């Protein structure tokens, strides 16, 4: 039940609403959902935006229509931003990701109005300042974002590497490290079927094609790929490879709730990306006691905490998959995962860490 004079936090994104209404979405929506849970559980009123479809009644968050002007008139959002902040009167505003051009306007007015604006970083690519490969629109977004960072006082990064990258970008930054958090996602459907799982957007940098090569050496295992059509060329290639495979199923993009059920059916999660920040898929795996075999090792957690294995190429994936499936080693890894997950990614622990950092 909400208190009479609740404090207010605003999640400056439509991604949480999209998660509830539009099916497959990225990590921003998932993480914002969990931060909404954390703040609401501690008595705050939580607000966020929706773009097209308003989510059904939600006890956690109040959704308001996103009134951002068309991109052609985006400078008008300078004034729309002020109107939103004066209307909602949040004490804290949470922002995430590195492509939000509105950060410049939000950060400016939060500074003027004395509102605590918090910028969460997701992927390492959020720190890139090289505009040469970007389209004109992408360049504008990135320049506005980087300009807005100068008005932000509170930063949240996911590991030591991101902390160092941010301090190169903004020498005065003093960020706090909070890896992605995990909260309530509903009951998982623990099925008898056990699969080797890959989940991600089908972009070239994610390298889903590796799974088909790995699977050839494990004909006795069943592999499942889940990923939306982020790159039609890669997506179509996965469809074609799956049609010719006897033990790999490609399910395309699925809603978050359905994807989460596959983690309860998984033996191992594969991550074949060129780079990542701190993938939500790792937390989905570890919340189910599932080891990760990965090309990336955020904060060295996989190796330091015995949460799986790090692999640099397809041959190492094959070698490490054989190793992790050994019964004794698998059991020890699961025990380590359960201990680590309870300590590092709970809502209560990280909510207290963030609010202490903000002084609220």
LINPEQUI-V580056 format. One record per residue. N is the residue number from 1. RES is the residue in three letters. SS is DSSP state (alpha for helix, beta for strand, coil for the rest). PSI is psi as a letter, one per 30 degrees, with the letter a starting at -180 (none if undefined). BURIAL is b if it has 24 or more other C-alpha atoms within 12 Angstrom, else e. Layout:
BEGIN
<<N,RES,SS,PSI,BURIAL> <N,RES,SS,PSI,BURIAL>>
END
This chain:
BEGIN
<<1,UNK,coil,k,e> <2,UNK,coil,k,e> <3,UNK,coil,l,e> <4,UNK,coil,e,e> <5,UNK,coil,i,e> <6,UNK,coil,l,e> <7,UNK,coil,l,e> <8,UNK,beta,k,b> <9,UNK,beta,k,b> <10,UNK,beta,k,b> <11,UNK,beta,j,b> <12,UNK,coil,i,b> <13,UNK,coil,l,b> <14,UNK,coil,g,b> <15,UNK,alpha,e,b> <16,UNK,alpha,e,b> <17,UNK,alpha,e,b> <18,UNK,alpha,e,b> <19,UNK,alpha,e,b> <20,UNK,alpha,f,b> <21,UNK,alpha,f,e> <22,UNK,coil,g,b> <23,UNK,coil,b,b> <24,UNK,coil,k,b> <25,UNK,coil,l,b> <26,UNK,coil,a,b> <27,UNK,alpha,f,b> <28,UNK,alpha,e,b> <29,UNK,alpha,e,b> <30,UNK,alpha,e,b> <31,UNK,alpha,e,b> <32,UNK,alpha,e,b> <33,UNK,alpha,e,b> <34,UNK,alpha,e,b> <35,UNK,alpha,e,b> <36,UNK,alpha,e,b> <37,UNK,alpha,e,b> <38,UNK,alpha,e,b> <39,UNK,alpha,e,b> <40,UNK,alpha,e,b> <41,UNK,alpha,f,b> <42,UNK,coil,g,b> <43,UNK,coil,g,e> <44,UNK,coil,l,b> <45,UNK,beta,k,b> <46,UNK,beta,k,b> <47,UNK,beta,k,b> <48,UNK,beta,a,b> <49,UNK,beta,l,b> <50,UNK,beta,l,b> <51,UNK,coil,d,b> <52,UNK,coil,e,e> <53,UNK,coil,k,e> <54,UNK,coil,k,b> <55,UNK,coil,l,b> <56,UNK,coil,l,e> <57,UNK,coil,k,e> <58,UNK,coil,k,e> <59,UNK,coil,f,e> <60,UNK,coil,e,b> <61,UNK,coil,k,b> <62,UNK,beta,k,b> <63,UNK,beta,k,b> <64,UNK,beta,l,b> <65,UNK,beta,k,e> <66,UNK,coil,j,b> <67,UNK,coil,g,e> <68,UNK,coil,k,b> <69,UNK,coil,l,e> <70,UNK,coil,l,e> <71,UNK,alpha,f,e> <72,UNK,alpha,f,e> <73,UNK,alpha,g,e> <74,UNK,alpha,f,e> <75,UNK,alpha,f,e> <76,UNK,alpha,f,e> <77,UNK,alpha,f,b> <78,UNK,alpha,e,b> <79,UNK,alpha,e,e> <80,UNK,alpha,e,e> <81,UNK,alpha,e,b> <82,UNK,alpha,e,b> <83,UNK,alpha,e,e> <84,UNK,alpha,e,b> <85,UNK,alpha,e,b> <86,UNK,alpha,e,e> <87,UNK,alpha,e,e> <88,UNK,alpha,e,b> <89,UNK,coil,h,b> <90,UNK,coil,l,b> <91,UNK,coil,e,b> <92,UNK,beta,k,b> <93,UNK,beta,k,b> <94,UNK,beta,k,b> <95,UNK,beta,l,b> <96,UNK,beta,k,b> <97,UNK,coil,l,b> <98,UNK,coil,g,b> <99,UNK,coil,g,b> <100,UNK,coil,j,b> <101,UNK,coil,f,b> <102,UNK,coil,f,b> <103,UNK,alpha,e,b> <104,UNK,alpha,e,b> <105,UNK,alpha,e,b> <106,UNK,alpha,e,b> <107,UNK,alpha,e,b> <108,UNK,alpha,e,b> <109,UNK,alpha,e,b> <110,UNK,alpha,e,b> <111,UNK,alpha,e,b> <112,UNK,alpha,e,e> <113,UNK,alpha,f,e> <114,UNK,coil,g,e> <115,UNK,coil,k,b> <116,UNK,beta,j,b> <117,UNK,beta,k,b> <118,UNK,beta,k,b> <119,UNK,beta,j,b> <120,UNK,beta,k,b> <121,UNK,coil,k,b> <122,UNK,coil,d,b> <123,UNK,coil,l,b> <124,UNK,alpha,f,b> <125,UNK,alpha,f,e> <126,UNK,alpha,f,b> <127,UNK,alpha,f,b> <128,UNK,coil,k,b> <129,UNK,coil,g,b> <130,UNK,coil,j,e> <131,UNK,coil,f,e> <132,UNK,coil,e,e> <133,UNK,coil,g,e> <134,UNK,coil,l,e> <135,UNK,coil,l,e> <136,UNK,alpha,e,e> <137,UNK,alpha,e,e> <138,UNK,alpha,e,e> <139,UNK,alpha,e,e> <140,UNK,alpha,e,b> <141,UNK,alpha,e,b> <142,UNK,alpha,e,b> <143,UNK,alpha,e,b> <144,UNK,alpha,e,b> <145,UNK,alpha,e,b> <146,UNK,alpha,e,b> <147,UNK,alpha,e,b> <148,UNK,alpha,f,b> <149,UNK,alpha,f,b> <150,UNK,coil,f,b> <151,UNK,coil,f,b> <152,UNK,coil,k,b> <153,UNK,coil,e,b> <154,UNK,beta,j,b> <155,UNK,beta,k,b> <156,UNK,beta,k,b> <157,UNK,beta,l,b> <158,UNK,coil,f,b> <159,UNK,coil,l,b> <160,UNK,alpha,e,b> <161,UNK,alpha,e,b> <162,UNK,alpha,e,b> <163,UNK,alpha,e,b> <164,UNK,alpha,e,e> <165,UNK,alpha,e,b> <166,UNK,alpha,e,b> <167,UNK,alpha,f,e> <168,UNK,alpha,e,e> <169,UNK,alpha,e,e> <170,UNK,coil,j,b> <171,UNK,coil,f,e> <172,UNK,coil,f,e> <173,UNK,coil,k,b> <174,UNK,coil,i,b> <175,UNK,coil,l,b> <176,UNK,beta,k,b> <177,UNK,beta,j,b> <178,UNK,coil,j,b> <179,UNK,coil,l,b> <180,UNK,coil,k,b> <181,UNK,coil,l,b> <182,UNK,coil,k,b> <183,UNK,coil,b,b> <184,UNK,coil,k,e> <185,UNK,coil,g,b> <186,UNK,coil,l,e> <187,UNK,coil,k,e> <188,UNK,coil,l,e> <189,UNK,coil,j,e> <190,UNK,coil,j,e> <191,UNK,coil,l,e> <192,UNK,coil,e,e> <193,UNK,coil,k,e> <194,UNK,coil,k,b> <195,UNK,beta,l,b> <196,UNK,beta,k,b> <197,UNK,beta,k,b> <198,UNK,beta,k,b> <199,UNK,beta,k,b> <200,UNK,coil,l,b> <201,UNK,coil,k,b> <202,UNK,coil,i,b> <203,UNK,coil,l,b> <204,UNK,alpha,e,b> <205,UNK,alpha,f,e> <206,UNK,alpha,f,b> <207,UNK,coil,h,b> <208,UNK,coil,f,b> <209,UNK,alpha,f,b> <210,UNK,alpha,e,b> <211,UNK,alpha,e,b> <212,UNK,alpha,e,b> <213,UNK,alpha,e,b> <214,UNK,alpha,e,b> <215,UNK,alpha,f,b> <216,UNK,coil,f,b> <217,UNK,coil,f,b> <218,UNK,coil,i,b> <219,UNK,coil,f,e> <220,UNK,coil,f,e> <221,UNK,coil,l,b> <222,UNK,coil,k,b> <223,UNK,beta,k,b> <224,UNK,beta,k,b> <225,UNK,beta,k,b> <226,UNK,beta,k,b> <227,UNK,coil,k,b> <228,UNK,coil,l,b> <229,UNK,coil,i,b> <230,UNK,coil,f,e> <231,UNK,coil,j,e> <232,UNK,alpha,e,e> <233,UNK,alpha,e,e> <234,UNK,alpha,e,b> <235,UNK,alpha,e,b> <236,UNK,alpha,e,e> <237,UNK,alpha,e,b> <238,UNK,alpha,e,b> <239,UNK,alpha,e,b> <240,UNK,alpha,e,e> <241,UNK,alpha,e,b> <242,UNK,alpha,e,b> <243,UNK,alpha,f,e> <244,UNK,coil,g,e> <245,UNK,coil,k,b> <246,UNK,coil,f,e> <247,UNK,coil,g,b> <248,UNK,beta,k,b> <249,UNK,beta,k,b> <250,UNK,beta,j,b> <251,UNK,coil,f,b> <252,UNK,coil,a,b> <253,UNK,coil,k,b> <254,UNK,coil,l,b> <255,UNK,coil,l,b> <256,UNK,alpha,e,b> <257,UNK,alpha,e,b> <258,UNK,alpha,e,e> <259,UNK,alpha,e,b> <260,UNK,alpha,e,b> <261,UNK,alpha,e,b> <262,UNK,alpha,f,b> <263,UNK,alpha,f,b> <264,UNK,coil,f,b> <265,UNK,coil,g,b> <266,UNK,beta,k,b> <267,UNK,beta,e,b> <268,UNK,beta,k,b> <269,UNK,beta,k,b> <270,UNK,beta,k,b> <271,UNK,beta,j,b> <272,UNK,coil,g,b> <273,UNK,coil,l,b> <274,UNK,coil,e,e> <275,UNK,coil,l,b> <276,UNK,coil,l,b> <277,UNK,coil,c,b> <278,UNK,coil,j,b> <279,UNK,coil,k,b> <280,UNK,alpha,f,b> <281,UNK,alpha,e,b> <282,UNK,alpha,e,b> <283,UNK,alpha,e,b> <284,UNK,alpha,e,b> <285,UNK,alpha,e,b> <286,UNK,alpha,f,b> <287,UNK,coil,f,b> <288,UNK,coil,g,b> <289,UNK,coil,g,b> <290,UNK,coil,k,b> <291,UNK,beta,l,b> <292,UNK,beta,k,b> <293,UNK,beta,k,b> <294,UNK,beta,k,b> <295,UNK,coil,f,b> <296,UNK,coil,l,b> <297,UNK,coil,i,b> <298,UNK,alpha,k,b> <299,UNK,alpha,g,b> <300,UNK,alpha,g,e> <301,UNK,alpha,e,b> <302,UNK,alpha,e,b> <303,UNK,alpha,e,e> <304,UNK,alpha,e,e> <305,UNK,alpha,g,b> <306,UNK,coil,h,b> <307,UNK,coil,g,b> <308,UNK,beta,b,b> <309,UNK,beta,l,b> <310,UNK,beta,k,b> <311,UNK,coil,k,b> <312,UNK,coil,f,e> <313,UNK,coil,a,b> <314,UNK,alpha,e,b> <315,UNK,alpha,e,e> <316,UNK,alpha,e,e> <317,UNK,alpha,e,b> <318,UNK,alpha,e,b> <319,UNK,alpha,e,e> <320,UNK,alpha,f,b> <321,UNK,alpha,e,b> <322,UNK,alpha,e,b> <323,UNK,alpha,e,e> <324,UNK,alpha,f,b> <325,UNK,coil,f,b> <326,UNK,coil,k,e> <327,UNK,alpha,e,e> <328,UNK,alpha,e,e> <329,UNK,alpha,e,e> <330,UNK,alpha,e,b> <331,UNK,alpha,e,e> <332,UNK,alpha,e,e> <333,UNK,alpha,e,b> <334,UNK,alpha,e,b> <335,UNK,alpha,e,b> <336,UNK,alpha,e,b> <337,UNK,alpha,e,b> <338,UNK,alpha,e,b> <339,UNK,alpha,e,e> <340,UNK,alpha,e,b> <341,UNK,alpha,e,b> <342,UNK,alpha,e,e> <343,UNK,alpha,e,e> <344,UNK,alpha,f,b> <345,UNK,coil,g,b> <346,UNK,coil,l,b> <347,UNK,alpha,e,b> <348,UNK,alpha,e,b> <349,UNK,alpha,e,b> <350,UNK,alpha,f,b> <351,UNK,alpha,e,b> <352,UNK,alpha,e,e> <353,UNK,alpha,e,e> <354,UNK,alpha,e,b> <355,UNK,alpha,e,b> <356,UNK,alpha,e,e> <357,UNK,alpha,e,e> <358,UNK,alpha,f,b> <359,UNK,coil,h,e> <360,UNK,coil,none,e>>
END
